Amino acid sequence: MGLHGSTIFRAGIVWGIVAILLAIIGTALAPILPVVAGLTLATFAFTMAGVHYAAKASGDLLSSGLGGALAGVVAAILLLLIRLVPVLNLYLPTPIGTPTDLIGALIVGLLAGAAGGLAFNAIVQ
């Protein structure tokens, strides 16, 4: 089992930026795009960070799940940090279900990223 740090950060940063864009788009689409059991567009981006990692870094089920979880955490923390910038906080909406504190971001990013990484590896296998 080997983890690729650069791939973890690349996937996390790419999908963290996508999460920010989806948060903005999601607010505009909120009236026609309901939240399903807490699954938001940001959670989707965290899951895709895990899928991205598992797709780029070939490995076993455990490394895909762990690397995907770490990539999801990076994406979630990036979304959380961008909300702490005072200038951007005025313009960046917070959809329902988006983590607003560090613990929430870590838990949601970890679980969604791990699910994405494990699911991708299970489908490929």
N, C-alpha and C positions, 0 to 999 in steps of 0.2 A: 504494500500500500504506500503510495507516494502522493503527496499533495503538491500542486503547482501554485505557488504564491502569486506569481504574476497573472496567471489565468484567473485566480480567485478575485484579485483586485480589478482586472480588466472586466470580467463579467459583472462584478458588483457595481463598478462605476458606470458602465454602459446602461445597465438596467436601473440604477439609481437615477440617472438622468431621464430615462424613459418614465420612471415612476413620477418624477416631477412634472413632466409634460402630460402624463396621464391624469395627474391630480388637477391640472388646469383644465384639460379637456373634459374630465369627469364632472367638474362643477358645471360646465356649460350643458352637459348632457344629463345632469341629475334628474330632471323631470321625466325623461323617457328611459333612463337606465337605472333601474332599482338596484339596491344592494341586496345580494343574496346571502343570507346567513353570515354577514360580516365580511364576505369576499368583495374586496374593492379592486379597482384598477391598480392601485398601489400594491396590493397583495399579489395580484397577477404578475406584476413586474418583479417582485421578490422571488416568486416561483420560477419565473423565466430566467432569473440570474442563476438559479440552481441548474436548470436545464442547459443553459449556455455553458456553464462550467463542465457539466458531465459530457456535453457534446465535444468540447475542445480537448479535454484531458481524458485520455483513455485510461481506464482503471477498473477495479472491481467495484462491487456494490457498495462496500463500506467507504471507499475513497470518494465515490460519486456522491454519496449522501453527505459525508462530512464536508467535502469541498463545496458542494451545493449549498449547504447550510451556512458556511462561512461567506460565500458569495452573496447569499440573501441578506446576511447581517450587514455586509458592506453597503449593499444597496439601501437597506432600511436606515442605516446610520447616515448615509449621504442625504436621504430625503429629510431626515430629522435635522441634520445640521443646516441644511439650506433654509429651513424654517426659523432657525435661530438668528439669521442675518436680519437685522432690523429693517433695512430698506426693502428686502425681498418679502418679508413677512406681511407687508401690507398688500402685496399683489398675489401671493400664493395662497389659494384657498386650502382648507383642510376638510376633505371629504369625510363622511362618517366611516369609522373603521380604520382610518389612517392612524398609525402610532404617533402619539404626541409627546411621549416621554421616552427616556433611554431604555428602561426595562421593557416597555411595550414594543419598541423597535427591535430590540434584541430577540424577544420571544417570537414575534411575528416573522421577522426576517429569517431566524433560525429554522423555524418549523416549515415555512413556505419554501425556503431554499432547499432544505433537506428533502422535502416532498418532491420538488422538481427534479433534483439530482437523482434520487432513487427511482422515480417513475421513468425518467429517460433511460437509465441503465437497465431497468427491468424490461422495458419495451424493446430495447436493442438486443438484449440477451435472448 
